[in-house]
Amino acid sequence: MEQAAAKRTVSELLAGNGIDVRASGPVTALQREIQALLGRAERAGAVREDVGAAEVMALLAATSDAALRSEWDRDLQERALAVVFNGLRPA
């Protein structure tokens, strides 16, 4: 989360100065990798079958954004991620 927060801060500063910082290529590549990981995890029975890359991306983005805006300490970051990861496991 710390790395995401630092990168977002830099991108916001650049965008605020009129520099185009769209990241559609890297985001698309990340979505493909997440989808591949989810496929393997589903086949192994380690993740819920109703979870897709879009849901994982949304959870990561929301969690990272909340951590950045609310200045979560490391302990809270780890607890929040544990809740997210536990929610991805099958019942």
C-alpha positions in Angstrom: 0.0 0.0 0.0 2.9 2.4 0.7 4.2 2.0 -2.8 0.8 2.6 -4.3 0.3 5.7 -2.2 3.7 7.1 -3.2 3.1 6.4 -6.9 -0.4 8.0 -6.7 1.0 11.1 -5.0 3.5 11.5 -7.7 1.0 11.0 -10.5 -1.4 13.5 -8.8 1.4 16.1 -8.7 2.2 15.5 -12.4 -1.4 15.6 -13.4 -1.9 18.8 -11.5 0.8 20.4 -13.6 -0.8 19.4 -16.9 1.2 16.2 -17.5 -0.7 13.3 -19.0 -0.2 10.4 -16.6 -2.8 7.8 -17.8 -1.8 4.3 -17.0 -4.1 2.2 -19.2 -1.3 0.0 -20.5 0.0 -1.0 -17.0 -3.5 -1.3 -15.6 -4.5 -3.7 -18.5 -1.4 -5.8 -17.9 -2.1 -5.9 -14.2 -5.7 -7.0 -14.9 -4.4 -9.8 -17.1 -2.0 -11.0 -14.5 -4.7 -10.9 -11.8 -7.1 -12.9 -14.0 -4.4 -15.5 -14.6 -3.7 -15.8 -10.8 -7.4 -16.0 -10.1 -7.8 -18.8 -12.6 -5.1 -20.8 -11.0 -6.4 -20.1 -7.5 -10.0 -21.1 -8.6 -8.7 -24.4 -10.0 -6.9 -25.0 -6.7 -10.0 -24.2 -4.7 -8.2 -21.3 -2.9 -10.5 -18.5 -4.1 -14.2 -17.9 -4.5 -15.5 -18.8 -8.0 -17.6 -15.6 -8.2 -14.6 -13.3 -7.8 -13.1 -11.8 -11.0 -10.3 -9.5 -11.8 -12.6 -6.5 -11.8 -13.6 -7.2 -8.2 -10.0 -7.7 -7.1 -8.9 -4.5 -8.9 -11.8 -2.6 -7.2 -10.8 -3.9 -3.8 -7.1 -3.1 -4.3 -7.9 0.4 -5.6 -10.4 1.2 -2.8 -8.1 -0.2 -0.1 -5.1 1.7 -1.4 -7.0 4.9 -1.7 -8.4 4.7 1.8 -5.0 3.9 3.2 -3.5 7.0 1.5 -6.3 9.4 2.3 -6.7 8.3 5.9 -2.9 7.8 6.6 -3.3 4.2 7.9 -0.4 2.9 9.9 1.2 -0.4 8.9 -0.8 -2.4 11.5 -4.1 -1.1 10.1 -2.9 -1.8 6.5 -2.1 -5.4 7.4 -5.4 -5.9 9.2 -7.4 -4.4 6.3 -5.6 -6.6 3.7 -6.2 -9.7 5.9 -10.0 -8.9 5.8 -9.9 -8.5 2.0 -7.9 -11.7 1.5 -10.1 -13.7 3.9 -13.2 -12.4 1.9 -11.8 -13.9 -1.3 -11.5 -17.4 0.2 -14.3 -19.9 -0.5 -16.7 -20.5 2.3 
